[in-house]
Amino acid sequence: MRITVYADGPYLVTGEVEITDASGRVARRATKVALCRCGHSATKPFCDGSHRTSGFTDPGPVGAAAAGPGQTDGPTEASRSAGSQ
């Protein structure tokens, strides 16, 4: 599975993806899912494009907060591979 963080947009999860609700019921199985980061989607946890009109802005590059001021460990649009679970 791979999670790509889009600048000022959603998380794009690719690979074998299974989204479950709080009770463990499978809500969706897919090979590509866009997940909301802005909090304005009417279809949470899925992205409906609301970030485009809500004024959502990305706080910065992936890992920037962990790296410290003036340091980053990747571009604003970065990919991270999730480990096996």
VMD Tcl script that draws the C-alpha trace (Angstrom):
set ca {
  {0.00 0.00 0.00}
  {1.21 3.53 -0.75}
  {-0.08 6.82 0.66}
  {0.61 9.95 -1.39}
  {0.06 13.33 0.29}
  {-1.16 15.88 -2.26}
  {-0.30 19.53 -1.63}
  {-3.47 21.32 -0.46}
  {-5.44 18.15 -1.22}
  {-6.27 14.62 -0.10}
  {-4.32 11.57 0.87}
  {-4.34 9.17 -2.10}
  {-4.12 5.56 -0.91}
  {-3.22 3.00 -3.58}
  {-2.83 -0.75 -3.40}
  {-5.14 -3.21 -1.69}
  {-7.25 -0.91 0.50}
  {-10.00 -1.87 2.92}
  {-11.77 0.94 4.80}
  {-13.77 -0.16 7.85}
  {-16.14 1.76 10.12}
  {-15.87 1.92 13.92}
  {-17.77 -1.37 14.29}
  {-15.40 -3.16 11.90}
  {-17.86 -3.30 8.99}
  {-16.14 -2.94 5.62}
  {-17.22 0.38 4.12}
  {-15.16 0.10 0.93}
  {-12.64 -2.15 -0.77}
  {-10.63 -0.61 -3.58}
  {-7.21 -0.26 -5.18}
  {-7.32 3.57 -5.08}
  {-9.02 5.81 -2.49}
  {-8.74 9.57 -1.90}
  {-9.18 10.45 1.79}
  {-10.21 13.92 2.99}
  {-7.72 16.09 4.86}
  {-9.61 19.39 4.83}
  {-12.55 18.26 6.96}
  {-15.14 19.73 4.57}
  {-16.03 16.66 2.51}
  {-19.71 15.66 2.54}
  {-18.57 12.06 1.99}
  {-16.01 11.71 4.83}
  {-13.68 9.97 5.14}
  {-13.54 10.14 1.34}
  {-12.52 13.26 -0.57}
  {-15.23 15.00 -2.61}
  {-13.03 17.89 -3.82}
  {-14.24 20.35 -1.15}
  {-10.62 21.33 -0.40}
  {-10.66 23.33 -3.65}
  {-13.39 25.70 -2.44}
  {-12.86 25.59 1.34}
  {-9.54 27.43 1.39}
  {-7.68 24.39 2.75}
  {-3.93 24.81 2.69}
  {-1.31 22.21 3.47}
  {0.78 22.89 6.58}
  {3.96 22.07 4.66}
  {6.13 19.24 3.40}
  {5.74 15.77 4.84}
  {8.08 15.48 7.80}
  {8.73 19.23 8.05}
  {7.46 19.44 11.64}
  {9.53 16.45 12.68}
  {12.64 17.65 10.83}
  {12.71 21.03 12.59}
  {12.80 24.62 11.34}
  {14.35 25.09 7.92}
  {14.70 21.37 7.29}
  {12.50 19.04 5.27}
  {12.80 15.44 4.29}
  {10.78 15.56 1.09}
  {8.76 17.65 -1.34}
  {5.30 19.03 -0.51}
  {3.75 16.27 -2.58}
  {5.47 13.23 -1.11}
  {4.87 9.53 -1.18}
  {5.24 7.24 1.77}
  {5.06 3.48 1.62}
  {3.10 1.97 4.45}
  {4.65 -1.05 6.11}
  {3.03 -4.47 6.19}
  {0.42 -4.95 8.87}
}
mol new
graphics top color blue
foreach p $ca { graphics top sphere $p radius 0.5 }
foreach p [lrange $ca 0 end-1] q [lrange $ca 1 end] { graphics top cylinder $p $q radius 0.2 }
display resetview
